[in-house]
């Protein structure tokens, strides 16, 4: 069995190249029997509710349903851009919605999985907003708005986020190592895989290994867990669309 991990694709209508690359990814995964695709958040640039069905999303959902129909599993963790994905989307696509901090047991190794924004505890303003928008009351209020109003709200939140980020030190928006160490201890994990920060790297820390997934923009990033090896590779979007996995160049690797 092989597990694949991706995050921070930020798919939307302005990036048809990334949508195409994702379709190629699902076709490549089909070559690995009984494999699982883990999507660790920010799959979409912004998701405003499962009733939102724009034309550009058709190829994405078709690729997911085709992957599931071919016998592969799809597991999804919310990010800070797509926390309004609910069970209707999962039913359409065949994806399984996981807890925001989850884990898997790979040959006795506990691997913790998360989007990563919950670890940015030094960013007090963001954590306060995160706590608000994860409540059922806030989400219910937003989901009752007309779609056009929700689209405008999503754009406003993105603009506000960019403005606030510009005024903050880079370190504040990165993960807090004490928070990560505590989480890994609670999970009994020796490895953590997360995204969110757009700072792909393999960290070797006292509390375990931490693989930060890359965001899709100039490059496609894919992590793979197979046998006793966990690796992350990248390729330019153009090369990946043309050659698939053959174009990938390993950037990080560790033996479990």
DAGIUR-V514759 format. One record per residue. N is the residue number from 1. RES is the residue in three letters. PHI is phi in whole degrees, -180 to 180 (NA if undefined). NEAR is the number of other C-alpha atoms within 10 Angstrom. D_CENTER is the distance of its C-alpha to the mean C-alpha in whole Angstrom. Layout:
N;RES;PHI;NEAR;D_CENTER + N;RES;PHI;NEAR;D_CENTER
This chain:
1;UNK;NA;10;21 + 2;UNK;-130;14;18 + 3;UNK;-113;20;14 + 4;UNK;-117;20;11 + 5;UNK;-131;22;8 + 6;UNK;-140;27;6 + 7;UNK;-159;30;3 + 8;UNK;58;27;5 + 9;UNK;-79;24;7 + 10;UNK;53;20;9 + 11;UNK;-72;23;11 + 12;UNK;-167;19;14 + 13;UNK;-65;13;18 + 14;UNK;-80;10;19 + 15;UNK;-127;14;17 + 16;UNK;-62;12;18 + 17;UNK;-65;16;18 + 18;UNK;-72;24;14 + 19;UNK;-62;22;15 + 20;UNK;-61;17;17 + 21;UNK;-62;23;15 + 22;UNK;-67;23;13 + 23;UNK;-60;20;16 + 24;UNK;-61;18;17 + 25;UNK;-57;21;14 + 26;UNK;-64;20;15 + 27;UNK;-65;16;19 + 28;UNK;-69;15;18 + 29;UNK;-63;20;17 + 30;UNK;-60;17;20 + 31;UNK;-77;10;22 + 32;UNK;-112;13;21 + 33;UNK;-59;12;22 + 34;UNK;60;14;21 + 35;UNK;-85;20;17 + 36;UNK;-127;23;14 + 37;UNK;-104;24;11 + 38;UNK;-103;21;8 + 39;UNK;-107;26;5 + 40;UNK;-99;28;3 + 41;UNK;89;27;3 + 42;UNK;51;25;5 + 43;UNK;-64;24;5 + 44;UNK;-106;20;9 + 45;UNK;-63;18;11 + 46;UNK;-163;22;13 + 47;UNK;-117;21;13 + 48;UNK;-108;24;17 + 49;UNK;137;20;17 + 50;UNK;-68;15;18 + 51;UNK;-82;12;21 + 52;UNK;-85;13;20 + 53;UNK;-131;11;20 + 54;UNK;-71;9;21 + 55;UNK;-57;9;22 + 56;UNK;-68;15;19 + 57;UNK;-84;15;17 + 58;UNK;-61;10;19 + 59;UNK;-64;14;18 + 60;UNK;-66;19;15 + 61;UNK;-69;18;16 + 62;UNK;-63;14;19 + 63;UNK;-63;20;17 + 64;UNK;-67;24;15 + 65;UNK;-65;20;18 + 66;UNK;-66;18;20 + 67;UNK;-64;26;17 + 68;UNK;-65;19;18 + 69;UNK;-65;12;22 + 70;UNK;-84;13;22 + 71;UNK;99;13;21 + 72;UNK;-100;21;18 + 73;UNK;-96;18;16 + 74;UNK;-128;22;12 + 75;UNK;-124;16;10 + 76;UNK;-129;23;8 + 77;UNK;-120;24;7 + 78;UNK;-61;23;7 + 79;UNK;-110;26;6 + 80;UNK;-84;22;9 + 81;UNK;-107;21;10 + 82;UNK;-135;19;9 + 83;UNK;-72;21;11 + 84;UNK;-90;21;14 + 85;UNK;-66;21;13 + 86;UNK;-125;14;15 + 87;UNK;-70;14;17 + 88;UNK;-64;12;19 + 89;UNK;-62;18;16 + 90;UNK;-64;19;15 + 91;UNK;-66;12;19 + 92;UNK;-66;13;19 + 93;UNK;-96;20;16 + 94;UNK;86;21;17 + 95;UNK;-84;22;13 + 96;UNK;-105;16;14 + 97;UNK;-86;18;12 + 98;UNK;-98;17;12 + 99;UNK;-64;12;13 + 100;UNK;-64;19;11 + 101;UNK;-123;18;12 + 102;UNK;-128;14;13 + 103;UNK;-151;21;15 + 104;UNK;-133;13;16 + 105;UNK;-103;10;19 + 106;UNK;-113;14;20 + 107;UNK;54;9;24 + 108;UNK;89;8;24 + 109;UNK;-95;15;21 + 110;UNK;-88;17;19 + 111;UNK;-113;20;16 + 112;UNK;-87;22;14 + 113;UNK;-125;27;10 + 114;UNK;-160;26;8 + 115;UNK;-70;28;6 + 116;UNK;126;26;9 + 117;UNK;-67;22;11 + 118;UNK;-67;21;13 + 119;UNK;-90;22;14 + 120;UNK;-87;21;16 + 121;UNK;-78;20;19 + 122;UNK;-76;15;21 + 123;UNK;-90;20;20 + 124;UNK;-62;12;22 + 125;UNK;-59;10;22 + 126;UNK;-66;18;18 + 127;UNK;-64;16;18 + 128;UNK;-66;11;21 + 129;UNK;-66;10;19 + 130;UNK;-60;15;16 + 131;UNK;-62;11;19 + 132;UNK;-70;13;21 + 133;UNK;-79;17;18 + 134;UNK;-91;13;17 + 135;UNK;-79;10;21 + 136;UNK;-64;10;22 + 137;UNK;-64;10;25 + 138;UNK;-63;12;22 + 139;UNK;-67;16;20 + 140;UNK;-63;12;23 + 141;UNK;-63;9;25 + 142;UNK;-64;18;22 + 143;UNK;-71;16;22 + 144;UNK;-86;11;26 + 145;UNK;-72;13;26 + 146;UNK;-60;9;27 + 147;UNK;-57;15;24 + 148;UNK;-61;10;25 + 149;UNK;-69;14;26 + 150;UNK;-66;18;22 + 151;UNK;-62;16;21 + 152;UNK;-66;11;23 + 153;UNK;-64;15;22 + 154;UNK;-61;17;18 + 155;UNK;-66;13;20 + 156;UNK;-62;12;22 + 157;UNK;-66;14;19 + 158;UNK;-66;15;17 + 159;UNK;-64;12;21 + 160;UNK;-63;12;21 + 161;UNK;-63;12;18 + 162;UNK;-63;11;19 + 163;UNK;-65;11;23 + 164;UNK;-68;12;22 + 165;UNK;-65;15;20 + 166;UNK;-65;10;23 + 167;UNK;-97;8;25 + 168;UNK;-110;11;23 + 169;UNK;-67;10;24 + 170;UNK;-58;9;21 + 171;UNK;-65;11;21 + 172;UNK;-66;14;21 + 173;UNK;-90;19;17 + 174;UNK;-91;19;16 + 175;UNK;-73;19;16 + 176;UNK;-97;16;19 + 177;UNK;-66;14;20 + 178;UNK;-66;12;22 + 179;UNK;-64;15;19 + 180;UNK;-65;20;17 + 181;UNK;-60;19;21 + 182;UNK;-64;12;22 + 183;UNK;-63;16;18 + 184;UNK;-64;24;19 + 185;UNK;-65;13;22 + 186;UNK;-62;10;22 + 187;UNK;-83;18;20 + 188;UNK;67;14;22 + 189;UNK;-99;21;19 + 190;UNK;-104;18;20 + 191;UNK;-137;21;17 + 192;UNK;-124;26;14 + 193;UNK;-119;21;10 + 194;UNK;-151;25;8 + 195;UNK;-122;26;6 + 196;UNK;79;28;7 + 197;UNK;-80;18;11 + 198;UNK;60;14;11 + 199;UNK;-128;13;13 + 200;UNK;-59;18;13 + 201;UNK;-172;15;15 + 202;UNK;-104;19;17 + 203;UNK;-101;14;18 + 204;UNK;-110;12;21 + 205;UNK;-120;10;22 + 206;UNK;-60;8;25 + 207;UNK;-92;17;23 + 208;UNK;140;15;21 + 209;UNK;-92;19;19 + 210;UNK;-133;20;15 + 211;UNK;-102;24;13 + 212;UNK;-95;24;11 + 213;UNK;-75;28;8 + 214;UNK;-82;26;10 + 215;UNK;-89;23;9 + 216;UNK;-84;24;10 + 217;UNK;-156;16;14 + 218;UNK;-73;12;17 + 219;UNK;-119;19;15 + 220;UNK;-93;24;13 + 221;UNK;-119;27;11 + 222;UNK;-139;23;11 + 223;UNK;-102;26;12 + 224;UNK;-135;18;14 + 225;UNK;-113;21;16 + 226;UNK;-148;14;19 + 227;UNK;55;13;23 + 228;UNK;-107;11;23 + 229;UNK;-121;11;21 + 230;UNK;-119;18;17 + 231;UNK;-138;19;16 + 232;UNK;-130;26;14 + 233;UNK;-129;20;16 + 234;UNK;-140;21;15 + 235;UNK;-154;22;18 + 236;UNK;-62;18;19 + 237;UNK;-58;21;17 + 238;UNK;-62;17;21 + 239;UNK;-65;16;22 + 240;UNK;-65;23;19 + 241;UNK;-63;21;20 + 242;UNK;-87;13;23 + 243;UNK;-120;13;23 + 244;UNK;62;19;20 + 245;UNK;-60;18;19 + 246;UNK;-59;11;23 + 247;UNK;-86;17;21 + 248;UNK;-73;19;19 + 249;UNK;-121;14;20 + 250;UNK;-65;14;19 + 251;UNK;-108;14;18 + 252;UNK;-140;17;18 + 253;UNK;-156;17;19 + 254;UNK;-149;14;21 + 255;UNK;-100;9;23 + 256;UNK;-91;15;22
